[in-house]
Amino acid sequence: MGLLSEQEGELEIFETVSIEQLIQFKWEMYARRHHLLGCIMHLVYVQCLINYTNLVYILNEGSKEDQVLYAYLLAGGILYPALYDWTQLFKGGLGEYLNDKWNYADIVYIWSSIGNIYCQMFLSPFILLSKILMIIVVILALIKTFFFLRIFESLSPIVTMLTNVIYDLRIFLFFYTILLVLFSLLFGILGVGNVKVPGGFKEEWEGEDKDFPGEEYKYTGLLVGNFLYTLRASLGDFDFAASVLLDQPENIMFWIIWYLIVVVTCIIFLNFIIAEAGASYTKVSESLQAFISMQKANMIDESEGMTFSCFRNSKKSPKYIVIR
C-alpha cells in the first residue's frame, strides 16, 4: 500500500477494479477503525475547546477552579494526538517523518496546544500570548476536522472536492494578491485617509483620535489599511468618506484608480477565479472516486505504518487476496 500512496500523479491506477477492491478491503478491515478512533478523540478535544471558549472568553464565567478543570480536559484531549505523532516519529524515523508536510502542521498543533494549556493554567486566558495560541489551535483543529471527515463515505466527496479546488486555485489567488498589493500603493500615493501628508484630510482630522474615516485601520497602519481597503473594493464593499477630502485633481485620479480596481479585480479577475474554480470542480468530479481511493490509500498506508507487528494477523493482513 505504501507504493500506491506514492502514486498521487497517476489517478488512472486508482480507477482499476482490482486496486479499488484491494483498497476497499483494507479500508473496511482495519484502516477505517484506526482513523475512527482518532476522529472520536479529536471531536472530544474540539468539544472541550468549544466549552472552554464559551465559558472563559465569551461568558467570562466560572471560578478559577472551573477554568483549571477545563485546562486539564484540554491537556487530556491533546494527549492522544501527541502520543500518535511521537509514535509515528519513532516508527518511521526523523527523515521520513519530516518528509510529510502535514507533520509540520501537527508539530505546530501539538506544541501550540501544550503552550496554550500552560498559559491558561499558570498565566491568564486574556493575555496576548494566550489568545494567539488559542487562535492557532482552533484554526489547526478546523483543518484536522476536515481531515477526519474524509473517513465518512457521505462526507468524503465534499472534503475531497473542496481541498482539490482550493489547491488548484493557489496560483490565481497568488496573482490576485499581487494585484491587490500594487493597487493599494496607488491609494497610498494619493494620500487617501493619511493625516501625515499635506491635504484636506490632514486639515480636517489631524489630532482626532476617533470617528474619522478609516478609523478601523488605526492599529494596522495605513499600508496594510490600504491593502484591506483595496480588498474590500474588489469585493464590492465601497467606502468613499476619505475621498471627498482630496483636492480636485487628486479626486479625479481617485475615481480613475477606483474604476481600474473594480474592473480588473472585481469584474475580470474574480470572475476568472470563479470560472477556474468551476473548471477545477468539474475536473475533480469526473475523477472523484479515484481521488477518494487515493486518499484512502494514503490513510491505509498511515494506519499500516502505525500498527505494531504484535497486533497484525493473517485475517487483517493476508499475504494474498483473490479477486473474482
C-alpha positions in Angstrom: 0.0 0.0 0.0 3.0 2.3 0.5 3.7 2.1 -3.2 0.1 3.0 -4.1 0.2 6.0 -1.7 3.2 7.4 -3.6 1.3 7.4 -7.0 -0.6 10.7 -6.5 0.0 11.8 -10.0 -1.3 8.6 -11.6 -5.1 8.7 -10.9 -5.7 6.0 -13.6 -4.2 3.4 -11.2 -7.0 4.1 -8.7 -9.7 3.6 -11.3 -8.8 -0.1 -11.9 -11.2 -2.6 -10.4 -8.6 -4.7 -8.7 -6.9 -1.7 -6.9 -10.3 -0.4 -5.8 -11.2 -3.8 -4.3 -7.8 -4.0 -2.6 -8.2 -0.5 -1.1 -11.8 -1.2 0.0 -10.8 -4.5 1.6 -8.1 -2.9 3.7 -10.2 0.1 4.5 -13.0 -2.0 5.9 -10.8 -4.5 7.7 -8.8 -2.1 9.8 -7.9 1.3 8.4 -11.4 2.8 9.0 -11.5 1.8 12.6 -8.0 3.0 13.1 -8.8 6.6 11.9 -12.2 6.5 13.6 -10.6 6.3 17.0 -8.5 9.3 16.2 -11.6 11.1 14.9 -13.5 10.4 18.2 -10.6 11.7 20.3 -10.3 14.8 18.1 -14.0 15.6 18.4 -13.8 15.3 22.2 -10.9 17.8 22.1 -12.9 20.1 19.9 -15.8 19.9 22.2 -13.5 20.9 25.1 -12.3 23.8 23.1 -15.9 25.0 22.4 -16.9 24.7 26.1 -13.7 26.4 27.3 -14.1 29.3 24.8 -17.7 29.8 25.7 -17.0 29.7 29.5 -13.9 31.8 29.6 -13.8 34.1 26.5 -17.5 34.7 25.7 -19.4 34.4 29.0 -16.3 35.1 31.3 -17.9 33.0 33.9 -16.8 30.2 36.2 -14.3 30.2 39.0 -10.6 29.7 38.6 -11.1 26.1 39.6 -13.5 25.6 36.6 -11.0 27.1 34.2 -8.3 24.9 35.6 -10.6 21.9 35.2 -11.2 22.6 31.5 -7.5 23.3 31.0 -6.9 19.7 32.3 -9.5 18.4 29.9 -7.7 20.2 27.1 -4.5 18.6 28.2 -6.2 15.2 28.2 -7.6 15.9 24.7 -4.2 16.7 23.2 -2.6 13.6 24.8 -3.8 11.1 22.1 -2.6 13.2 19.0 0.7 13.9 20.8 1.3 10.2 21.5 0.2 9.3 18.0 2.6 11.8 16.4 5.5 10.8 18.6 4.9 7.1 17.8 4.8 7.9 14.1 8.2 9.7 14.6 9.6 6.7 16.5 8.5 4.1 14.0 9.2 5.9 10.7 12.3 7.8 11.8 13.0 11.5 11.7 13.7 11.7 8.0 10.5 10.0 6.9 8.5 12.0 9.5 9.8 15.3 8.2 9.2 14.4 4.5 5.5 14.7 5.2 4.5 18.3 5.1 1.4 17.7 7.1 3.5 16.6 10.1 4.8 20.2 10.4 1.2 21.3 11.0 0.9 18.5 13.6 4.0 19.8 15.3 2.7 23.3 15.5 -0.8 22.0 16.6 0.6 19.8 19.4 3.1 22.3 20.8 0.7 25.2 20.5 -1.8 23.2 22.4 0.8 22.4 25.1 1.8 26.1 25.3 -1.8 27.2 25.4 -2.6 24.9 28.3 0.4 26.3 30.2 -0.8 29.9 29.6 -4.4 29.1 30.5 -3.4 27.5 33.8 -0.5 29.5 35.1 -0.8 32.9 33.4 -4.1 34.3 32.2 -6.5 33.5 29.3 -6.7 37.1 28.4 -3.0 37.9 27.8 -2.0 38.3 24.2 0.1 35.1 24.1 -2.8 33.0 25.3 -5.1 34.4 22.7 -2.6 33.9 19.9 -2.0 30.3 20.9 -5.8 29.7 21.2 -6.4 31.1 17.8 -3.7 28.9 16.2 -5.1 25.8 18.0 -8.6 26.5 16.8 -7.5 27.1 13.2 -5.4 23.9 13.1 -8.3 22.0 14.8 -10.5 23.1 11.9 -8.1 21.7 9.4 -7.7 18.4 11.3 -11.5 18.2 11.5 -11.7 18.2 7.7 -9.0 15.6 7.6 -11.1 13.2 9.8 -14.3 13.9 7.9 -12.8 12.0 5.0 -13.3 8.7 6.7 -17.1 9.0 6.3 -18.5 7.9 3.0 -21.1 10.7 2.7 -18.7 13.5 3.6 -15.6 12.3 1.8 -16.6 13.6 -1.6 -17.3 17.1 -0.3 -14.0 17.3 1.5 -12.1 15.9 -1.5 -13.6 18.4 -3.9 -13.1 21.3 -1.6 -9.4 20.6 -0.9 -8.6 19.9 -4.6 -10.4 23.0 -5.8 -8.6 25.2 -3.2 -5.2 23.7 -4.2 -5.9 24.3 -7.9 -6.7 28.0 -7.2 -3.4 28.7 -5.4 -1.7 30.3 -8.5 -4.7 32.5 -9.3 -5.0 33.6 -5.7 -1.3 34.5 -5.7 -1.8 36.7 -8.8 -4.9 38.2 -7.2 -2.9 39.1 -4.1 -0.2 40.8 -6.3 -2.9 42.9 -7.9 -4.3 44.0 -4.5 -0.8 44.9 -3.2 0.1 47.0 -6.2 -3.3 48.7 -6.5 -3.2 49.6 -2.8 0.0 51.5 -3.3 -1.9 53.9 -5.6 -4.1 54.9 -2.7 -1.0 55.5 -0.6 0.4 57.8 -3.3 -2.8 59.9 -3.3 -2.7 60.1 0.5 -6.2 58.8 0.9 -7.0 58.8 4.7 -3.5 59.9 5.6 -3.1 62.6 8.3 0.7 62.6 7.9 0.8 64.3 4.5 -0.5 67.8 3.5 -4.0 67.8 2.2 -7.6 68.2 3.1 -7.7 65.0 5.2 -4.9 66.3 7.4 -6.5 69.7 7.9 -9.9 68.1 8.8 -8.8 65.2 11.0 -5.3 65.9 12.4 -5.3 65.4 16.2 -8.6 63.5 16.2 -8.5 60.0 17.8 -11.9 58.6 16.8 -14.8 58.8 14.4 -12.6 59.7 11.4 -12.8 57.9 8.0 -10.6 54.8 8.1 -10.6 54.5 11.9 -10.8 50.7 11.6 -7.2 50.7 10.2 -5.8 52.8 13.1 -3.8 49.9 14.6 -2.9 48.1 11.3 -1.1 51.1 9.8 -2.1 52.8 6.6 0.0 50.5 4.3 -2.0 47.4 5.5 -5.1 49.5 5.7 -4.8 50.5 2.0 -4.4 46.8 1.1 -7.6 45.9 3.1 -9.4 48.9 1.6 -8.5 47.6 -1.9 -9.6 44.1 -1.0 -12.9 45.4 0.2 -13.3 47.4 -3.0 -12.5 44.3 -5.1 -15.4 42.5 -3.3 -17.9 45.4 -3.8 -17.6 46.9 -0.3 -17.1 50.6 -1.1 -16.3 53.5 1.3 -15.8 56.9 -0.2 -15.7 59.0 3.0 -11.9 59.8 2.8 -12.0 60.6 -0.9 -14.2 63.7 -0.5 -11.3 65.5 1.3 -9.0 65.2 -1.7 -8.5 68.2 -3.9 -9.9 68.2 -7.4 -7.0 66.7 -9.4 -6.4 64.0 -6.7 -10.2 63.3 -6.5 -10.3 62.7 -10.3 -7.3 60.4 -10.1 -9.0 58.6 -7.2 -12.0 57.8 -9.3 -9.8 56.6 -12.2 -8.0 54.3 -9.9 -11.2 53.1 -8.3 -12.6 52.3 -11.8 -9.5 50.3 -12.7 -9.6 48.3 -9.4 -13.3 47.5 -9.8 -12.9 46.5 -13.5 -9.7 44.5 -13.1 -10.2 42.8 -9.7 -14.0 42.7 -9.2 -15.3 42.2 -12.7 -12.5 40.4 -14.5 -10.2 38.6 -12.1 -12.8 37.4 -9.5 -15.0 36.1 -12.3 -11.9 34.4 -13.8 -11.2 32.8 -10.4 -14.9 31.7 -10.2 -14.6 30.2 -13.7 -11.4 28.4 -12.8 -13.0 27.1 -9.6 -15.9 25.7 -11.7 -13.4 24.1 -14.1 -11.5 22.5 -11.3 -14.7 21.3 -9.7 -15.7 19.7 -13.0 -12.2 18.0 -13.3 -12.3 16.6 -9.8 -16.0 15.5 -10.0 -15.1 13.5 -13.2 -12.4 11.5 -11.3 -14.0 11.8 -7.8 -13.9 8.1 -7.0 -10.2 7.9 -8.0 -9.4 10.9 -5.7 -11.2 9.3 -2.8 -9.4 6.0 -3.4 -6.1 7.8 -3.5 -6.8 9.4 -0.2 -7.9 6.1 1.3 -4.7 4.5 0.1 -2.7 7.3 2.0 -4.7 6.7 5.2 -4.4 2.9 4.9 -0.6 3.3 4.5 -0.5 5.5 7.6 -2.6 3.0 9.6 -0.3 0.1 8.5 2.8 2.1 9.5 1.3 2.9 12.9 0.2 -0.7 13.7 2.7 -2.7 15.7 3.5 -6.2 14.4 2.0 -7.8 17.6 -1.4 -6.5 16.5 -1.3 -7.8 13.0 -2.8 -11.2 11.9 -3.4 -13.1 8.7 -7.1 -12.1 8.7 -6.5 -8.4 8.6 -3.2 -8.5 6.6 -3.3 -11.6 4.4 -0.4 -12.4 2.1 -2.7 -12.9 -0.9 -6.2 -11.6 -1.9 -8.2 -13.5 -4.5 -10.2 -11.2 -6.7 -13.0 -12.7 -8.8 
